[in-house]
Amino acid sequence: MVVSSEDVSGVGGSVDAAVKALEEKLGVPIDHGPQVPPPKPLVIIISGPSGVGKDAVIKRLQERRPELHMVVTATSRKARAGEVHGKDYFFISKEEFQGMIDGGELLEHAVVYGEFKGIPKQQVRETMDRGTDVVLRIDVQGAATVRSMLGDGGVFIFLAAESEAALVRRLVERKTESLEKVLLRLETAREESKRMADFDYVVVNADGQLDRTVDMIAAIIDVEKARVHPREPKL
């Protein structure tokens, strides 16, 4: 049904009156609710080789997007200087970790450089039940496990260095490991980079470009929120 400008102007200029007149002509009330339902919570997986800057990216992303829930990973390794239990990681013993594995309490787990790492399952479910997006910071091996569970239900982002040389410099600059361990991490990084095609997005975290990296990840999240056919993670 077409309503002319003359019909609308004849109701006295009030917007509310015009809306009421339109409803009368339509024979049904005009829907005042949102045309687009609220987006479903996302499971965002950020992964990449050791030394690529995952922790720094996650920290800055959390500053920018405090509404995101950054899942805290459980690990059996010792805390590094400045790391806080329950914030950076849940630092637990190997015996405690094994108990979580036996109890089916982990979304995924793996042995990385001789230490256990895993994602507490209940933490993810409870957060998503509140309608909140979840960010998982996990290694490439763990991302493959989560991909096998979620399929296309998760948003998988591979974080890369601008070059292998840049990655080596970052590993050496840590000054926390022997050259033998740095070599092991480099060899692992080479294998992990071969799995880049298993991810949905690749973001280069170049030296001195942390904000640009986070800008790109934030843009990916916004695009995913605008999908006509949203992802549906099933845990």
C-alpha positions, 0 to 999 in steps of 0.5 A, a space after each residue: 500500500 502506498 501512502 502519499 506525502 499529502 496523506 502524511 502531511 494531513 495528520 498535523 505534522 506530529 511524527 507519532 500521529 503520522 505513525 498512528 495514521 500509517 498503522 491504521 491504514 496498514 491495519 496492523 501495528 508497526 513493529 518497534 522491535 529491532 530488525 536484526 536479532 542480537 549477534 550470537 557469541 563468538 568463539 575467537 581463537 588466536 594462535 601462532 608460533 611461540 614468540 610471535 606476540 600472542 600475549 601482548 596482542 591479547 592484553 592490548 585487545 582486552 584494553 580495547 574491547 573489555 567486553 570480550 572474555 579472555 579465557 585463562 589457560 591452565 598450564 603446568 609450567 612455572 610462572 615467569 616474572 610478572 605473571 599472575 596466577 588466574 590472570 595470565 594462566 592457571 599455574 597448576 601441578 602436573 598431577 592436578 592437570 592430569 586430574 582435570 584431563 581424567 575428569 573431562 574438564 578441558 576443552 583441549 589440552 596438549 603437551 607443549 615443550 614438555 609442559 601441559 597446557 589446556 582450556 577449562 571447558 566450563 569457563 567457556 560454556 558459562 561465558 557464552 551462556 551469558 552472551 559474551 564473546 570468548 577469546 582463546 589464546 592457544 598454540 597451533 596444536 591446540 587450535 587444531 584440536 578445537 577446530 576438529 570440535 567446532 568446525 566452522 563454528 569458531 573464528 580462527 586467527 593465525 598470528 604471524 611475524 613479518 619474517 622468520 628472522 624477526 621471530 628469532 630475534 624476539 625469542 632471543 631477546 626474551 633471555 629466558 631460554 637456552 639456545 637449544 630451546 630457542 632452536 626447538 621453538 624455531 623448528 616448531 614454528 616452521 612446522 606450525 607455519 605450514 598449518 596457516 591455511 587451516 585458519 580463517 584469517 592471518 594477521 601479521 604482528 610486525 615489530 612496533 605495529 601492535 596497535 595495527 595488529 589489534 586494529 585488524 583483529 578488532 575489524 575481524 570481530 566486527 565483520 564476524 558480528 555482521 554475518 548474515 549466517 552467523 557461526 554456531 559453535 557447539 561445545 
